[in-house]
Amino acid sequence: MTVLVASDLDRTLIYSSAALGLTMPDQEAPRLLCVEVHESKPLSYMTETAAGLLAELTADPGVVWVPTTTRTRKQYQRIRFPGRPAEYAICANGGQLLVDGAPDRDWRRQVAARLAEECAPLGEVNEHLLATADPAWLRKARVAEDLFAYLVVERALVPDEWLKALVSWAEPRGWTVSLQGRKIYAVPRPLTKSAAMREVARRTGAGTTLAAGDSLLDADLLLAADRGWRPGHGELAEAGWTAGSVTALARAGVLAGEDIVRAFRRAVGELGTLGA
């Protein structure tokens, strides 16, 4: 049996220094492995235990390991995971399907056609973001892969009323809004990680899919998988979101990432693909 394992990355599998959540005494903190460097500085981490478990998981020929992220392809390719390199990766929230690191052009054409048919144009949404964002809390504005837009903000200064108004404006135009740390994303509703995961499952003949994620943009991925896990932090945890096939983990921070990889490995073992 082939098992597809799709995991969100930031604040699910890998963690910045600000997101580690190391609340224990220093002498009890887990050993960390840096898995991403940006501008010559360490940026993202896993625990060494999580890294070892991931290497064991990806070594199994019956496992299709699919990193799944809202990051752009360039941002994703900074990450150096332990274990066997992933043949497939999902970037730009499902807008880019990478095969051995290269964008799949057929998939991108399918995505573009659906967005043109079902959503307001990216330019209209980006113009609205820029026109309504307050320079007092806006730090950066970006367009990712010509697919969606996001703002980098001073979270404590962003009025809740502004976020609610943005959601109300975006929904009838076919767009979703998600707040993740210091970033506010505006993403076309049909642009989903789940659609890309299903495509990889089709291509690889995977009979079972496992998934993990922490944000509202991951909800469709978790629902589409046969089994899913979410950490004890993030948008989904704050909303109390769950589903019958989704396990809500208790721990938060980088230790939740370790729990997720352990859960993947245990589930694959139960399916008889890997020793538990």
C-alpha positions in Angstrom: 0.0 0.0 0.0 1.2 3.5 -0.9 0.6 6.1 1.8 0.7 9.8 1.0 1.8 12.0 3.9 1.1 15.7 3.3 2.1 18.2 6.0 1.9 22.0 6.2 5.3 23.4 7.1 5.5 26.7 9.1 4.1 26.3 12.7 3.2 22.7 11.9 6.4 20.9 11.0 9.0 23.6 11.2 9.2 26.6 13.5 10.9 30.0 13.6 12.6 31.2 16.8 9.5 33.2 17.7 7.2 30.2 17.3 9.2 27.5 19.1 7.1 27.8 22.3 9.9 26.7 24.6 8.1 27.2 28.0 10.1 24.7 29.9 13.3 25.4 31.9 16.3 25.9 29.6 18.0 22.7 30.8 14.9 20.7 29.7 14.5 22.2 26.3 14.8 19.8 23.3 17.8 19.8 21.1 17.0 21.6 17.8 18.1 21.1 14.2 18.1 24.1 11.9 16.4 23.2 8.6 16.3 26.6 7.0 18.8 29.5 6.5 17.8 32.8 5.1 20.2 35.7 4.3 23.0 33.7 6.1 21.0 33.4 9.3 19.2 30.4 10.8 15.4 30.7 10.4 13.5 27.5 11.0 13.9 24.5 13.2 12.7 21.0 14.1 13.6 19.1 17.2 16.3 16.5 16.6 13.8 13.8 17.5 11.3 15.0 14.9 14.1 15.2 12.3 15.1 11.6 13.0 11.5 10.4 12.8 11.0 12.2 9.5 14.1 10.6 8.1 12.8 7.2 9.1 9.4 7.9 7.6 10.7 9.1 4.3 13.0 6.2 3.9 10.1 3.9 3.5 9.5 3.2 -0.2 5.7 2.9 0.5 5.5 6.5 1.7 5.0 9.5 -0.6 6.2 12.5 1.4 4.7 15.7 0.2 5.7 19.0 1.9 2.7 21.3 1.6 2.8 25.0 2.1 1.6 28.5 1.3 5.2 29.5 0.7 6.4 30.4 -2.8 8.6 27.9 -4.6 11.7 30.1 -3.8 10.8 30.2 -0.1 10.2 26.5 0.1 13.4 25.6 -1.6 15.4 27.2 1.3 14.3 24.3 3.5 16.6 21.3 3.9 14.7 18.4 5.4 16.4 15.3 6.8 15.8 12.1 4.9 14.9 11.2 1.3 14.1 14.3 -0.8 10.5 14.8 -1.7 9.6 14.0 -5.3 6.4 16.1 -5.0 5.9 19.4 -3.1 2.8 21.6 -3.0 3.6 25.4 -2.8 1.6 28.6 -3.0 -1.3 27.0 -1.2 -1.8 24.5 -4.0 -1.1 26.9 -6.9 2.3 25.3 -7.6 2.9 21.5 -7.8 6.6 20.8 -7.9 7.9 17.6 -9.4 11.5 17.0 -8.5 11.8 20.7 -7.7 10.3 21.9 -11.1 6.9 23.5 -11.5 4.3 21.3 -13.2 3.0 23.5 -16.1 -0.1 21.5 -16.7 -1.2 21.8 -13.1 -0.5 25.6 -13.2 -2.7 26.0 -16.3 -5.6 24.1 -14.6 -5.3 26.3 -11.6 -5.2 29.5 -13.6 -8.3 28.5 -15.6 -10.3 27.8 -12.5 -9.3 31.0 -10.7 -10.3 33.1 -13.8 -13.7 31.5 -13.9 -14.6 31.6 -10.1 -12.8 34.5 -8.5 -12.3 38.3 -8.6 -8.9 39.2 -10.2 -5.8 39.3 -8.0 -5.2 42.9 -9.0 -8.6 44.0 -7.6 -7.9 42.3 -4.3 -4.4 43.5 -4.0 -5.5 47.1 -4.8 -8.1 46.8 -2.0 -5.5 45.6 0.5 -3.1 48.4 -0.2 -5.9 51.0 -0.2 -7.3 50.0 3.2 -4.2 48.9 5.1 -2.9 51.5 7.6 0.8 52.5 7.3 0.9 52.5 11.1 0.8 48.7 11.2 1.7 47.7 7.6 5.3 46.6 7.2 5.3 44.8 3.8 2.9 44.0 1.0 3.6 41.1 -1.3 2.1 39.2 -4.3 3.0 35.5 -4.3 3.5 33.6 -7.6 0.8 35.9 -9.3 -1.7 33.8 -7.3 -2.5 35.5 -4.0 -1.5 38.5 -1.8 -0.4 38.9 1.7 0.6 41.7 4.2 3.3 41.6 6.8 2.0 43.6 9.8 2.5 44.5 13.4 -0.2 42.2 14.6 -1.0 43.9 17.9 -1.8 47.2 16.0 -4.2 45.7 13.5 -7.8 46.4 14.5 -10.1 43.4 14.7 -12.7 45.5 12.9 -10.4 45.9 9.9 -10.0 42.1 9.6 -13.7 41.5 9.9 -14.4 44.1 7.2 -11.7 42.5 4.9 -13.3 39.0 5.4 -16.8 40.5 4.5 -15.4 42.2 1.4 -13.4 39.2 0.2 -16.0 36.4 0.6 -18.5 37.4 -2.1 -15.5 37.8 -4.4 -14.4 34.2 -4.0 -11.5 35.0 -1.7 -10.5 33.7 1.8 -8.6 35.7 4.5 -6.3 34.0 6.9 -4.2 35.5 9.7 -1.0 33.6 10.5 1.4 35.2 12.9 2.4 38.5 11.4 1.0 37.7 8.0 -2.5 38.4 6.6 -3.2 36.3 3.6 -5.9 36.9 0.9 -6.2 33.7 -1.1 -8.7 32.7 -3.9 -11.1 30.1 -2.4 -10.5 27.5 -5.2 -6.7 27.7 -4.5 -6.4 24.8 -2.1 -3.8 22.4 -0.8 -6.4 19.6 -0.9 -6.8 19.8 -4.7 -3.1 19.5 -5.2 -2.9 16.6 -2.7 -5.6 14.7 -4.6 -3.6 15.2 -7.8 -0.5 13.8 -6.2 -2.5 10.9 -4.8 -3.9 10.2 -8.3 -0.4 10.2 -9.9 1.2 8.0 -7.3 -1.7 5.6 -6.7 -1.8 6.4 -3.0 -4.5 4.4 -1.2 -4.4 6.4 2.0 -3.7 10.0 2.7 -2.4 11.5 6.0 -2.2 15.3 6.7 -1.4 17.9 9.3 -1.8 21.7 9.5 -2.5 24.5 11.9 -4.3 27.3 10.0 -7.6 27.9 8.4 -5.9 27.5 5.0 -5.2 23.9 6.1 -8.7 22.9 7.0 -9.6 21.7 3.5 -6.4 19.6 3.5 -7.2 18.0 6.8 -10.8 17.2 5.7 -9.6 15.7 2.4 -7.2 13.3 4.1 -8.2 10.0 5.5 -6.6 11.0 8.8 -5.4 14.4 10.0 -3.7 16.1 12.9 -3.6 19.7 14.1 -1.3 21.2 16.8 -2.4 22.8 20.0 -1.8 26.3 18.6 -2.7 28.3 15.5 -6.0 29.4 13.9 -7.6 26.0 14.0 -6.9 25.5 17.7 -8.0 29.1 18.6 -11.3 28.4 16.8 -11.7 25.1 18.5 -11.9 23.5 15.0 -12.0 19.8 14.6 -13.5 17.0 12.6 -14.2 13.3 13.0 -11.1 12.3 11.1 -8.8 15.0 12.7 -7.0 14.6 16.0 -6.4 17.8 18.0 -3.0 17.5 19.7 -2.5 19.0 23.1 1.0 20.3 22.8 1.9 23.6 21.1 5.1 24.9 19.6 8.0 22.9 18.2 7.1 19.9 20.4 3.7 19.7 18.6 5.7 19.3 15.4 7.5 16.3 17.0 4.1 14.8 18.0 2.9 15.2 14.4 5.8 13.3 12.8 5.4 10.6 15.5 1.7 10.4 14.7 2.5 10.0 11.0 4.9 7.3 11.7 2.6 5.4 14.0 -0.3 5.6 11.5 1.9 4.3 8.6 3.0 1.5 10.9 -0.6 0.6 11.6 -1.2 0.3 7.9 1.6 -2.2 7.7 4.0 0.0 5.7 6.6 0.8 8.4 7.5 -0.8 11.7 5.7 1.3 14.4 
